[in-house]
Structure formats: structure tokens, C-alpha cells
Amino acid sequence: MSIAKESPHTILHIEDLRDPDGQNCNHLAQVGDLITHVDDAPVHAANISSLETIIFGPLDSVIKLSLASDGQKYDLHVQRHVPINVWDRTLRWYELKPEFCDKDFRVFRMPHPCGRF
């Protein structure tokens, strides 16, 4: 699922939402629905970084999304199941998962354009 980066945070795209049992539940939300709360915390004034902080969590845990659509409010309980893609964006500290612990990572430094490091 992708959401608008600016408030109000609406759903822009729905893909592979899963219920707590791991079953596809894409049909339960609609593009354009407004995210009002995440785990009962209001998000109407949250910036995208704050919202990501609230949404990201342990893999396979369940999160409650409170949504509004055409004046109707409803809740979805969805599973956090998507693995982190580290190739296309910076990994934030709160996205570190247990499977990264005790792993060796290679850090490649790019040379500074002026020849400095």
C-alpha cells in the first residue's frame, strides 16, 4: 500500500494487503480512503516520517488502520509482511529487523568529487 506523503494521508495504491491470518484483503480498502488513526493514534497532523515510524514494526505483527471513506469510518487489522527493500531507499533505524542482527555488512565509500573522503 502506498499513501500520500502530505496530510491528509489518503491511500494512493493498494497491493498485497493481508489480514492477520495472512489472507489477501485488498478488497477491504479503496484508493482515496483517508487514514485517520494507526493503532488508535491520530495521524491527521503527522508528517510522512512520523507516520512511517508508527506504521513500521516487527515483521508479521498486526497493525490497526482506522480509515474513512465517503463519511463512513472503519478499521482494518493488517499484517506487516513486506520485507524491506534496501536497494531503492535509505534504511531508517526503526526499520531494522531482527534478521539483520549479527550480520556482516560491507560499506563502500564513494570518493569525494574533490578527492577527499
Secondary structure, DSSP 4 states (H G I P E B T S, - for coil): -EE-SSSS-BEEE----B-TTS-B-GGGS-TT-EEEEETTEE-TT--HHHHHHHH--STT-EEEEEEEETTEEEEEEEE--PPP--SSSPPPGGG--GGGTT------PPPPTTS--
